[in-house]
Structure formats: C-alpha cells, structure tokens
Amino acid sequence: MALVPRLAARWRHPRPVIGGGLALIGLGLLGVSTAGAGTPYAVYACWLLVISAGTGLCMPTLTLGVVTSLPPHQTGLGSGLGTAAREIGAALGVAVTGTVLASRGDLHEGMAPALRTVALLVLVATAAVVAGYGGSRKGAGKPAGPAPDGTGTGPARERGEAPVR
C-alpha cells in the first residue's frame, strides 16, 4: 500500500484524494457487509484491499493538509490534534458498530447492519469533508513576522536554506 500515497502526491489539490480515499473506505465497508459464511476468502480480501487503498489515500493527505495549513511553530500542535481526531473517530466507529451489534442480539444477524451503518457514516463524513475542505489558506505555512528563532523570513528561508549570520 506504500504506492497509494505516492500516487496521491501527484494531485495538486488534496480534495479529490481525501474524498476518493474516504469513499473507498465507505464502499469497502459496504462490500465487507455483504460477506457471509459462504463468501470465498478472496472476495473478502479484495474488499479489505479496497479499504486499505482508501486509508492509504486519505490518511497521509489529511495529515499533510493539517500540518501545511498552520504556521511552522504550530505544526506539532496541528499534528497532535489531527491524530487525536483520528483516534476519536476510530473509537466512535467501534462504539457505533458495537451498539448496532448489541441491538441485534446475535453476531451473525448484527454484523452486516453494523458495517452498513458505519459505511453510511463514513460516506456522510466524506461528503462533509469534501464540501468543507478549504485546503491551505493564503499565507499559511509562513510566519507573519520574524520566526521564533529570530532569523526572520525571506526567499532564503522559504527555500529551506540556513540563515546567514
């Protein structure tokens, strides 16, 4: 799956990459929800690969979008908040799946509806992210004034060159 993030890096704007990745996750969950006791393992594995490809598309792109939309001195904070949001989303997904499973009373009866419920929530979140994702703000990623280390801003700093003292 290391190939998928490399392919995602070719797009100029992250919106189609994030939307496509989340849509693949949702569609993969819908596909897994159709698997039963008689489903060949190869079919099940294909649906899991769809979910993995979606994860490989959207997770690095979301992290990059969060980090690059902030000034350099706040990237650590943004990365931590992005990770926390991802962990909260995973916990909510497990909670929703468990709730639907418990309401059915039987694992075999409840698994397909639980996976379909989570898939629907992922697809709704996909629409919300694609509709609301603004990408990098103008001037983001650059400090407004002198950098915290006192080196200032300018073309050399933007190219990543060490300041001349």
C-alpha positions as CSV (number, residue, x, y, z in Angstrom):
1,M,0.0,0.0,0.0
2,A,3.0,2.3,0.0
3,L,2.3,3.0,-3.6
4,V,-1.0,4.7,-2.9
5,P,0.3,7.7,-1.0
6,R,2.9,8.2,-3.8
7,L,0.1,8.3,-6.3
8,A,-1.8,10.7,-4.1
9,A,1.1,13.1,-4.1
10,R,0.7,13.7,-7.8
11,W,-2.6,15.7,-7.4
12,R,-2.3,19.4,-6.8
13,H,-5.3,19.8,-4.6
14,P,-6.0,17.3,-1.8
15,R,-9.8,17.4,-2.0
16,P,-10.2,14.6,-4.6
17,V,-7.6,12.5,-2.9
18,I,-9.2,12.8,0.5
19,G,-12.7,12.4,-0.9
20,G,-11.7,9.4,-3.0
21,G,-9.9,7.7,-0.1
22,L,-12.8,8.2,2.3
23,A,-15.3,7.0,-0.4
24,L,-13.1,3.9,-1.0
25,I,-13.3,3.2,2.8
26,G,-17.1,3.5,2.8
27,L,-17.5,1.4,-0.3
28,G,-15.1,-1.2,1.1
29,L,-17.1,-1.4,4.3
30,L,-20.3,-1.8,2.3
31,G,-18.6,-4.7,0.4
32,V,-17.5,-6.4,3.6
33,S,-21.0,-6.1,4.9
34,T,-22.2,-8.4,2.1
35,A,-19.7,-11.2,3.1
36,G,-21.2,-14.2,4.8
37,A,-20.1,-17.6,6.0
38,G,-20.1,-18.9,2.4
39,T,-18.2,-16.0,0.9
40,P,-14.8,-17.0,-0.6
41,Y,-11.8,-15.5,1.3
42,A,-10.5,-14.0,-1.9
43,V,-13.7,-11.8,-2.3
44,Y,-13.4,-10.8,1.4
45,A,-9.7,-10.0,0.9
46,C,-10.5,-7.8,-2.1
47,W,-12.9,-5.7,0.0
48,L,-10.2,-5.3,2.6
49,L,-7.8,-4.1,0.0
50,V,-10.3,-1.5,-1.1
51,I,-10.5,-0.3,2.5
52,S,-6.7,-0.3,2.7
53,A,-6.3,1.7,-0.5
54,G,-8.7,4.3,0.8
55,T,-6.9,4.6,4.0
56,G,-3.6,4.9,2.2
57,L,-5.1,7.7,0.1
58,C,-6.8,9.8,2.7
59,M,-4.8,9.5,5.9
60,P,-1.4,10.9,4.8
61,T,-3.2,13.6,2.8
62,L,-5.3,14.6,5.7
63,T,-2.2,14.8,8.0
64,L,-0.3,16.8,5.4
65,G,-3.3,19.2,4.9
66,V,-3.4,19.8,8.7
67,V,0.3,20.4,9.1
68,T,0.8,22.6,6.0
69,S,-2.2,24.8,6.8
70,L,-0.5,26.1,10.0
71,P,2.4,28.3,10.7
72,P,5.7,26.3,11.3
73,H,5.7,26.9,15.0
74,Q,2.2,25.3,15.3
75,T,2.7,22.2,13.2
76,G,3.3,20.0,16.2
77,L,0.0,21.1,17.7
78,G,-1.8,20.5,14.4
79,S,-0.3,17.1,14.0
80,G,-1.3,16.1,17.5
81,L,-4.9,17.4,17.1
82,G,-5.2,15.6,13.8
83,T,-4.1,12.4,15.4
84,A,-6.5,12.9,18.3
85,A,-9.4,13.5,15.9
86,R,-8.5,10.3,14.0
87,E,-8.4,8.3,17.3
88,I,-11.8,9.8,18.4
89,G,-13.3,8.8,15.0
90,A,-12.0,5.3,15.4
91,A,-13.4,5.0,18.9
92,L,-16.8,6.3,17.7
93,G,-16.8,3.8,14.8
94,V,-16.2,0.9,17.2
95,A,-18.9,2.3,19.5
96,V,-21.4,2.5,16.7
97,T,-20.6,-0.9,15.5
98,G,-20.9,-2.4,19.0
99,T,-24.2,-0.6,19.6
100,V,-25.7,-2.0,16.4
101,L,-24.3,-5.5,17.1
102,A,-25.7,-5.4,20.7
103,S,-29.2,-4.3,19.4
104,R,-29.4,-7.3,17.2
105,G,-28.6,-9.8,19.9
106,D,-26.7,-12.2,17.5
107,L,-23.3,-11.6,16.0
108,H,-24.4,-13.2,12.6
109,E,-27.5,-11.1,12.4
110,G,-25.9,-7.9,13.5
111,M,-22.6,-7.7,11.7
112,A,-23.9,-6.7,8.2
113,P,-26.2,-3.9,9.6
114,A,-23.4,-2.7,11.8
115,L,-20.9,-2.5,8.9
116,R,-23.5,-0.8,6.7
117,T,-24.2,1.8,9.4
118,V,-20.5,2.6,9.8
119,A,-20.2,2.7,6.0
120,L,-23.0,5.2,5.8
121,L,-21.5,7.3,8.4
122,V,-18.1,7.3,6.6
123,L,-19.8,8.3,3.3
124,V,-21.7,11.1,5.0
125,A,-18.4,12.2,6.6
126,T,-16.8,12.0,3.1
127,A,-19.4,14.4,1.7
128,A,-18.9,16.8,4.6
129,V,-15.1,16.7,4.3
130,V,-15.2,17.3,0.5
131,A,-17.7,20.1,0.8
132,G,-15.9,21.8,3.7
133,Y,-12.3,21.2,3.0
134,G,-10.7,24.5,2.1
135,G,-7.1,23.4,1.6
136,S,-4.2,25.6,2.6
137,R,-5.1,29.2,3.4
138,K,-3.3,32.0,1.7
139,G,-0.1,32.7,3.5
140,A,-0.4,29.6,5.7
141,G,2.8,27.8,6.5
142,K,4.8,31.0,6.8
143,P,5.2,33.1,9.9
144,A,3.6,36.5,9.8
145,G,6.7,38.2,11.2
146,P,10.1,37.2,12.4
147,A,10.5,33.5,13.1
148,P,10.6,32.4,16.7
149,D,14.4,31.8,16.3
150,G,14.9,35.4,15.2
151,T,16.0,34.6,11.7
152,G,13.2,36.4,10.0
153,T,11.5,35.5,6.7
154,G,12.5,35.8,3.1
155,P,13.4,33.9,0.0
156,A,16.3,32.0,1.6
157,R,14.2,30.8,4.5
158,E,11.3,29.8,2.1
159,R,13.8,27.6,0.2
160,G,14.9,26.0,3.4
161,E,18.4,27.5,3.4
162,A,20.2,28.3,6.6
163,P,20.2,32.0,7.5
164,V,23.4,33.9,7.1
165,R,24.5,35.5,10.4
